Amino acid sequence: MQPMICGKCGYDLRGLPERGGCPECGNTYDKNNFSGIAKPDNIYRKSETIAFWLKILTLVFGGIVIMGCSGVLSLFAVNPQKPLITGGVICCMMMLIAIAMITLKWIEDREE
């Protein structure tokens, strides 16, 4: 059960009638249509976390795909080292960006 919190003062409205006024500040609320009730930010936080990890997965799998494509290109290239080196550099850059993003998120979460 999600908490019912007054949108004005943050008072916990659980156990109170479906409609009424907040005992702390007098703000009117209606639990049926959530008027006067604070919107929980859990949904936003979950979607933010999911989006973050999707970005990380995109970087990691993108780097793997680029490395694989450069490996295939090296089979047909006159100079097989060029596609491998280029793919390796791009792949490493993508992995470093993913590591940097994870590190920054970790630092940010630690500060909260």
Buried (B, 14 or more C-beta within 10 A) or exposed (E): EEEBBBBBEEBEBEEBEEEBBBEEEEBEBEBEEEEBBBEEEEEEEEEEEEEEEEEBEEBBEBBEEBBEEBBEBBEEEEEBEEBBEBBBEBBEEBBEBBEEBEEEBEEEEEEE
